[in-house]
Amino acid sequence: MWLVGGQTLVGLHQFADPGDAAPFDERHVGLDHLAFACTSRSELDNWVERLDELGIPHGGVVEAAYGSGLSFRDPDTIALEFFAPPS
């Protein structure tokens, strides 16, 4: 468990007895995706570079009126995102 910013608690659990072996699908009941806040659009550019260095495929930075996001998947195919509010 991690306490982030003094207000948000994030817990990740791993179980010894795995469930279904099918890859993650955000359309199933449960987690859609997990987003990590970034302070700025330029921070997203830094994450693009880092994901590229690590060879992690991503969708590039997508701009929207409500902010910018950078989507990718973890090794279990769980959808993850770095998100920055509009500047």
C-alpha positions in Angstrom: 0.0 0.0 0.0 1.2 3.5 -0.8 -0.1 6.8 0.5 0.2 9.3 -2.4 0.1 13.0 -1.8 -1.2 12.5 1.7 -4.8 11.8 0.4 -4.8 9.0 -2.1 -4.2 5.4 -1.1 -3.2 2.9 -3.8 -3.0 -0.8 -3.0 -1.8 -3.5 -5.4 -2.3 -7.2 -4.6 -1.0 -10.4 -6.0 -2.6 -13.7 -5.3 -0.8 -17.1 -5.1 -3.7 -18.8 -6.9 -4.1 -17.1 -10.3 -7.6 -16.6 -11.7 -8.5 -16.8 -15.3 -5.5 -16.9 -17.6 -7.2 -14.7 -20.2 -5.5 -11.3 -20.8 -6.9 -8.2 -19.1 -10.0 -6.7 -20.8 -11.3 -3.4 -19.6 -14.8 -4.3 -20.9 -15.1 -7.0 -18.1 -16.4 -6.0 -14.7 -13.7 -4.5 -12.6 -10.8 -2.2 -13.4 -11.0 -0.1 -16.6 -7.6 1.5 -16.3 -5.3 3.1 -13.8 -4.1 6.7 -14.4 -1.1 8.5 -12.9 -1.2 12.2 -12.6 1.5 14.4 -14.2 2.0 18.0 -13.5 2.3 19.2 -17.1 2.2 18.2 -20.8 6.0 18.3 -20.9 6.1 15.7 -18.2 4.1 13.4 -20.6 6.8 14.0 -23.2 9.4 12.8 -20.7 7.3 9.6 -20.2 7.1 9.1 -23.9 10.9 9.1 -24.0 11.2 6.8 -21.0 8.7 4.2 -22.4 10.5 4.3 -25.7 13.8 3.7 -23.9 12.3 0.7 -22.2 10.7 -0.6 -25.5 7.2 -0.3 -24.1 4.6 0.3 -26.8 2.2 3.2 -26.2 -0.4 5.3 -28.0 1.5 8.6 -28.0 0.2 11.7 -26.2 -3.4 12.3 -27.0 -4.7 15.9 -26.6 -8.3 16.6 -25.4 -10.1 19.6 -24.0 -10.0 18.1 -20.5 -6.2 17.3 -20.6 -3.6 15.1 -22.3 -3.0 11.4 -21.8 -0.4 8.8 -22.7 -1.8 5.2 -22.7 0.2 2.0 -22.5 -0.2 -1.5 -21.0 1.7 -3.4 -18.3 3.0 -6.9 -18.8 -0.4 -8.3 -17.7 -2.0 -6.1 -20.4 -3.7 -3.9 -17.8 -4.4 -0.5 -19.3 -2.3 2.3 -17.7 -2.2 6.0 -18.4 -0.1 9.1 -17.6 -2.5 12.1 -17.5 -1.9 15.9 -17.4 -4.5 18.6 -17.0 -4.9 21.2 -19.7 -2.3 24.0 -19.5 
